[in-house]
């Protein structure tokens, strides 16, 4: 039986998917300007869980600097990848991304405005999150309605995304060129450099809520590309399913952008990689996308902070890695289908 027809992951596949982000996180915790042996990383983490404090430079580097960063990357990678898979199925469009409905652009505007107003780290994060949700509400209001198709929502999302992108440019234009403008520009390019347990505690709940929702609905999500007449025989309310899927994906995307800025490509590439490996069935696609995206995001962030003396924006690396890989997959597959 081929993977295309398998709806449920085999035990060994599931174990490998779980081990991938876990082992990646541990290895990446050991990598940095001061490398720490993996065995010492396990010891430091174990003692930290037991409440035993180690007054060493290695322990301080891992627990205070690297651990919140790696955990944030895990959460963001899982959220954006699962959201990408959801949007691609929701709009029956293999090129759909977490910004299809303008959520990423809205969150970026909220973050830029929060920095401009001096709201502080948590205030800016909250403002960014709410702006992303507001962008989606505006998109849905403009693009949905009686006798309207999902293509109208996509078109409205493009318009709303362009609007908020213009507003971001306006905020940059009015920002102080010495302090505010560099902070806005650097954040929007994608960075985990400002990660902290405090920011993670605020942003993790919308991501977990979205992941749990999609996981519980994953078998129903196979019906998303079909029409209401075709789905009615399964006893599923397609309109409600679409709205819940949209809300879950929006929560994850908005919370992710609020924590680290815009990170492109991961929500586009990861679901396609998982489709090629595990098939189109969402029973396997959703957990596979989340776990693969989590590990991949940690690897990219580790490269961003380790390749050069100056940290590289994460979105630059995801584009450099993602664009050629996407073209390779497209040529290998001869096109895309859902």
C-alpha positions in Angstrom: 0.0 0.0 0.0 1.4 3.4 -1.0 1.7 6.3 1.4 -0.8 8.2 -0.8 -3.5 5.9 0.4 -2.4 5.6 4.0 -4.6 7.8 6.2 -2.8 7.0 9.5 0.9 7.2 10.2 2.7 4.0 11.0 4.2 3.8 14.5 7.8 4.1 13.2 6.9 7.1 11.1 5.2 8.9 14.0 8.2 8.1 16.2 10.6 9.5 13.7 8.5 12.6 13.3 8.5 13.2 17.1 12.2 12.5 17.5 13.1 14.9 14.7 12.2 18.2 16.5 13.2 16.8 19.9 16.7 15.7 18.8 17.2 18.7 16.6 16.4 21.0 19.5 18.9 19.3 21.8 21.6 19.4 19.2 20.9 23.0 18.3 21.0 24.0 22.0 24.7 22.8 22.0 25.6 25.0 19.0 26.6 28.6 19.3 29.6 30.9 19.8 30.3 28.7 22.8 29.7 25.1 21.9 28.5 22.8 24.6 28.7 19.0 24.4 25.3 17.3 23.9 25.8 15.3 27.0 26.2 18.4 29.1 23.1 19.9 27.5 21.0 16.9 28.7 22.6 17.3 32.2 21.9 21.1 32.3 18.3 20.6 31.2 17.7 17.8 33.6 19.1 19.7 36.6 17.0 22.7 35.5 13.8 20.7 35.6 14.8 19.4 39.1 15.4 23.0 40.2 19.1 22.5 40.7 20.9 25.6 39.5 24.3 25.4 37.9 26.4 28.5 38.2 28.3 27.9 35.0 28.6 29.9 31.8 27.3 27.0 29.7 24.2 26.6 31.9 23.5 30.4 31.7 23.9 30.3 27.9 21.5 27.4 27.4 18.8 28.1 30.0 18.6 31.9 29.7 19.5 32.5 26.0 19.2 29.5 23.8 16.3 27.5 25.5 13.6 30.2 25.1 14.8 30.8 21.5 14.7 27.1 20.6 11.3 26.6 22.2 9.9 29.7 20.3 11.3 28.4 17.1 9.6 25.0 17.7 6.3 26.6 18.3 6.5 29.0 15.4 7.7 26.3 13.0 4.8 24.0 14.0 2.2 26.7 13.9 3.2 28.2 10.5 3.5 24.8 8.8 0.2 23.5 10.1 -1.4 26.8 9.1 0.1 26.5 5.6 -1.4 23.0 5.2 -4.8 24.3 6.4 -4.8 27.3 4.1 -3.8 25.2 1.1 -6.7 22.8 1.7 -9.1 25.5 2.6 -8.6 27.4 -0.6 -7.8 24.3 -2.7 -4.7 26.2 -3.8 -1.2 24.7 -3.6 0.4 28.1 -3.4 -1.7 29.3 -0.5 0.4 30.5 2.5 -0.3 31.8 6.0 -0.5 35.3 4.4 -3.2 34.4 1.9 -5.9 36.2 3.9 -3.6 39.0 5.0 -3.0 37.8 8.5 0.8 38.1 8.3 0.7 41.6 6.8 -1.8 42.7 9.5 0.3 41.3 12.3 3.4 43.0 10.8 1.5 46.3 10.8 0.5 45.8 14.4 4.1 45.0 15.4 5.5 48.0 13.5 2.9 50.3 15.1 3.6 48.9 18.6 7.3 49.6 18.2 6.5 53.1 16.9 4.3 53.8 19.9 6.8 52.4 22.4 4.4 49.8 23.8 7.2 47.5 25.0 7.8 43.9 24.1 4.6 42.3 25.4 2.5 45.2 24.4 3.8 45.1 20.8 3.3 41.4 20.7 -0.4 41.7 21.8 -1.0 44.6 19.4 0.5 42.5 16.6 -1.7 39.5 17.4 -4.9 41.6 17.5 -4.0 43.4 14.2 -3.5 40.0 12.5 -6.9 38.8 13.6 -8.4 42.1 12.6 -7.0 41.8 9.1 -8.6 38.3 8.7 -12.0 39.6 10.0 -11.8 42.4 7.4 -10.8 39.9 4.6 -13.7 37.6 5.5 -16.2 40.4 5.7 -15.1 41.7 2.3 -14.8 38.4 0.5 -17.5 36.2 1.9 -21.2 36.3 1.8 -24.2 34.9 0.0 -23.4 33.2 -3.3 -19.7 34.2 -3.0 -16.9 31.7 -3.5 -13.6 31.2 -1.7 -11.8 32.8 -4.6 -13.5 36.0 -3.5 -11.9 35.6 -0.1 -8.5 35.0 -1.6 -8.9 38.1 -3.7 -10.0 40.1 -0.7 -7.0 38.7 1.2 -4.6 40.0 -1.4 -6.1 43.4 -1.3 -6.1 43.6 2.5 -2.5 42.3 2.6 -1.5 45.0 0.2 -3.3 47.6 2.3 -1.5 46.6 5.5 1.8 46.4 3.7 1.3 50.0 2.6 0.5 50.9 6.2 3.7 49.2 7.4 5.6 51.4 4.9 3.8 54.5 6.2 4.8 53.6 9.8 8.4 53.1 8.7 8.3 56.5 6.9 7.2 58.2 10.1 9.5 56.3 12.4 12.7 57.7 13.9 15.6 56.7 11.6 18.0 56.3 14.5 16.1 53.9 16.8 12.6 53.0 15.7 13.1 52.4 12.0 16.0 49.9 12.5 14.0 48.0 15.2 11.0 47.8 13.0 12.9 46.7 9.9 14.9 44.1 11.8 11.9 42.6 13.5 9.8 42.4 10.3 12.6 40.5 8.6 12.1 37.7 11.1 14.2 37.1 14.2 14.2 35.0 17.3 16.8 37.2 18.9 14.3 38.8 21.2 12.8 35.5 22.4 12.0 35.1 26.1 10.0 32.8 28.3 7.6 35.8 28.9 6.9 36.3 25.2 6.6 32.5 24.7 4.1 32.2 27.6 1.9 34.8 25.9 2.2 33.4 22.3 2.1 29.7 22.9 -1.6 29.4 23.8 -3.0 30.6 20.5 -0.6 28.3 18.7 -1.5 25.3 20.8 -5.2 26.1 20.5 -4.9 26.2 16.7 -2.8 23.0 16.6 -5.2 21.1 18.8 -8.2 22.3 16.8 -6.7 21.2 13.5 -5.6 17.9 14.9 -9.1 17.1 16.1 -10.6 18.2 12.8 -7.9 16.6 10.6 -10.1 13.8 9.1 -12.8 16.4 8.2 -10.3 18.6 6.6 -10.1 16.2 3.7 -13.5 17.5 2.7 -12.4 21.1 2.5 -11.7 21.2 -1.3 -15.1 19.8 -2.2 -18.4 21.6 -2.7 -21.2 21.8 -0.1 -23.4 19.4 -2.1 -20.7 16.7 -2.1 -19.9 17.2 1.6 -23.5 17.2 2.8 -23.8 13.4 2.4 -21.0 13.0 5.1 -23.1 15.0 7.6 -20.5 17.8 7.8 -21.4 21.4 7.8 -18.8 22.7 5.3 -19.3 26.4 6.1 -18.6 25.9 9.8 -15.7 23.6 9.0 -14.2 26.3 6.8 -14.7 29.0 9.5 -13.2 26.9 12.3 -10.2 26.0 10.1 -9.7 29.6 9.2 -9.8 30.7 12.8 -7.4 28.0 13.9 -4.9 28.9 11.1 -5.2 32.6 11.8 -4.5 32.2 15.5 -1.3 30.3 14.8 -0.1 32.7 12.1 -0.9 35.8 14.0 0.7 34.5 17.3 3.8 33.4 15.3 4.3 36.7 13.5 3.8 38.6 16.8 6.7 36.6 18.4 9.3 36.7 15.7 8.1 38.8 12.7 7.4 37.5 9.2 9.0 34.2 8.3 8.2 33.2 4.8 8.3 29.9 2.9 8.0 27.5 5.8 4.2 27.5 5.6 4.5 26.8 1.8 7.3 24.3 1.6 6.8 22.1 4.6 3.2 20.9 3.8 4.3 20.0 0.2 7.3 18.0 1.6 5.0 16.1 3.9 2.5 15.5 1.1 5.2 13.8 -1.0 6.3 11.7 2.0 3.0 10.9 3.7 0.2 11.6 1.2 -2.7 14.1 1.1 -4.7 12.6 3.9 -4.9 15.2 6.7 -4.9 12.5 9.4 -1.2 12.3 8.7 -0.6 15.6 6.9 -1.4 17.9 9.9 0.8 16.2 12.5 3.6 15.6 10.0 3.6 19.2 8.9 3.6 20.5 12.5 6.5 18.2 13.6 8.6 18.7 10.5 8.1 22.4 10.5 9.1 22.6 14.2 12.4 20.8 13.6 13.1 22.7 10.3 12.5 26.1 12.0 15.0 25.3 14.8 17.7 24.3 12.2 17.2 27.5 10.2 17.3 29.7 13.4 20.5 28.0 14.5 22.1 28.6 11.1 20.9 32.3 11.3 22.7 32.9 14.6 25.8 30.7 13.9 26.9 31.2 10.3 28.2 34.7 10.7 29.2 37.0 13.5 26.2 39.2 12.7 22.9 37.3 13.0 21.1 36.7 9.6 17.4 37.5 9.5 15.5 34.2 9.5 13.3 35.1 6.5 16.4 35.6 4.4 17.6 32.0 5.1 14.1 30.5 4.6 13.9 32.2 1.2 17.4 31.1 0.2 16.7 27.5 1.2 13.0 27.4 0.3 12.9 28.9 -3.2 15.3 26.5 -4.9 13.9 23.6 -3.0 10.4 24.5 -4.0 11.5 24.7 -7.7 13.2 21.3 -7.3 10.1 19.7 -5.9 7.9 21.3 -8.5 10.1 19.9 -11.4 10.3 16.5 -9.8 6.5 16.3 -9.3 5.7 17.9 -12.6 3.3 20.4 -11.0 1.2 20.6 -7.8 -2.1 19.0 -6.8 -4.0 18.7 -3.5 
